[in-house]
């Protein structure tokens, strides 16, 4: 069974997506057994697969495109055991409708991988307005010490606009309630990068 690009001890195996390596290290370090998580943009299912292999209570995986849901379902069916599969709920819906996800517990992690479906129609991409609305919803439904992980792709026009709007939004979050980090290549401004937004435990 292929388990991803993190070894058993969480060490990195080098690949061409260091932003995803960084994100997955954050996810693995942040989540505890029994937590609930949401993959708000499942795409081809790789992020959902990684999260589903952690000992979560429940994982909700969303995408507006049926093609993405089916690709994710097929990947999970191939790679997961029955117990892991039972923890995952696939939902064809927009990330803008995040408050409609039927979580019994407040999620401790919400993951976004923005842009378009790899190998799919590149004209169908996440949009700035709906992404901002979704992030606002995500922050409102997070559990104590919860976090939002956002992978941005500024290498195309909508992605650049989306990243700029997100940076403006998160920069204005009060520092006594939220920890905000931005991980990016300084000498590759169009490369994918990672935003990490964590609720402080006393907020």
Steps between C-alpha positions, in 0.01 A plus 500: 500500500644837399498727803619841373818705517541497878682212664375318807675751727362798310830572326494657156571308185621749240268574209408791278226637726668640813191709582297180531771336710486797736120494514488129581755539777277769650188284466661195656642702788176686562243220492442261789314167508125558502510839326276600209643652181367643174670493160310789339642446148579132449613514135664169410478381859864499610443728799190306600698176479772634729248626756295179485805301609515695828291374798220755462142476623368628168624655175278694261633542146334755271519605138260676266598274209361147476818396316706593805270310737519188283880519470526537876260212562698272269832593661368443852344166404835385359716620789300487825383219720135465601539681833669798333235515228220511756639821647478691168192678366523627140276798417448656157460863604673837478745598770292818528230286666734382775250569778275231350750221567330267752778486761399354835812659652666830416791433262854543629641535149362632172716458189487689169700423187391783270510532121370252244466123489834351383439337166152654480343807340732791588219749440327362814697646788437623851389864500609781730153594625383148584838410652492803732143413603609143569800606708278726712268203556796276581626734770153519653448123529848395616532326833729610781859539377377415151691593185444574133761397241486671160721413203501792254598490132589853379640372169173573314291818492214392727743331738708817532187706570383238749832496687515881523146517640573223751818670621310825552228316693722294728737790568207681663412215739556605865831370631353428844265245344684358198848386403562553129802364311592530132753255355624581150804504270652848519676463165208323322201734547271301269558167676231336716510607862337423833286706737448364852237662725466364855253602770682586823383285789385794714290665226 
